């Protein structure tokens, strides 16, 4: 089941995708009046969405100038994915030792939900379920500081991870990678879980090409 999103969350995701695809380039202004007219909502959810994006580092709130899209270079983005890969690997290593049976069962349920979204060829639903899958692993590490750091960076990379799922074949590959993670955690194999998660996240080789393709697809529309 997909988590129900608030109107502000829905607006945030729409703006996120525009930022990720380049429809809203770095430095582009985010005018509240234009956004309320575009989405046919009041200013309250628009302001909430902009504040969420600002807290994630995707938007800058400038005094007397309003909100603008933050500048994240491709080089910086790759660096962020490298750090995300190591944070998730650490979460997996700890979770393999610390997840209890109930948490592991919940992770397996989240994995099956991802399978249903994959079979339905629904990348947006898969993205939301995928996010839950990863957050359960962060929780399973039983390290509050690590959980908070991983979740914060995950939030910042959210639109780029989401967009990758629209590249042909990526959703199926992602699910297979999840299976390796679930298997490793089920066996309590911390090193295998860490390696599986690192490989799942890190952007290099073909994965780097996937990211570039995802960021470029708006130009092909």
Secondary structure, 3 states (H helix, E strand, C coil): CCCCCCHHHHHHHHHHHHHHHCCCCCCCEECHHHHHHHHCCCHHHHHHHHHHHHHCCCEEEECCCEEEECCCCHHHHHHHHHHHHHHHHHHHHHHHHHCCHHHHHHHHHHHHHHHHHHHCCCHHHHHHHHHHHHHHHHHHCCCHHHHHHHHHHHHHHHHHHHHHCCCCCHHHHHHHHHHHHHHHHHHCCHHHHHHHHHHHHCCCCHHHHHHHHHHHHHHHC
